[in-house]
């Protein structure tokens, strides 16, 4: 075997190994960044603190994410990926999707820092020049579409309450969830978000709650 053929055979393996290490390092950075932003907020959380938690230099972090905005966008996307793993919002089964909503809300009560990050960023991002403006615009569109799909299916099944339209139900559910999270952050004793959401959904549609929920051991997220 020639040196050339040895290079050809080993280079792809080396490249795959380096790619796997890079992907793992990026995931570790994103997990650390979510912790930092959740604890102190996006504006006060620094790249240096994120890098320290991962055990790399700030320059090393910037090799993976060129700036703080890029890191924030990646953190939010990773959080959404986890939400989709936990909750089948795009499921063809509307009952499973809405059970997932309640289960996710219950889990979020165990990660108040993440909920606070979401609430703060979503409010700040109403400004068109905010780095997360486009993200939250897309996210609300996607969430409305998912809920609209679920309630539309329930409507075809004859399970919507009289006078309730799928469009109205989708908007009401999102508005209630967001509002409940803010009230809960201000006073943890005043409301149980999961129970309140279930009551709201019951007022909109006849949902089968008996099947087991999709969230058993959630890794961490917020709507």
Secondary structure, DSSP 8 states (H G I E B T S, - for coil): --HHHHHHHHHHHHHHHHHHHHHHHHHHHHHHHHHHHHHH-TTT--HHHHHHHHTS-HHHHHHH-SSHHHHHHHHHHHHHHHHHHH--TT-S-HHHHHHHHHHHHHHHTT-HHHHHHHHHHHHHTTSTTSTTHHHHHHHHHHHHHHHHHHHHHHHHTT-B-TT--HHHHHHHHHHHHHHHHHHHHH-TTS--HHHHHHHHHHHHB-----S--S-SS------
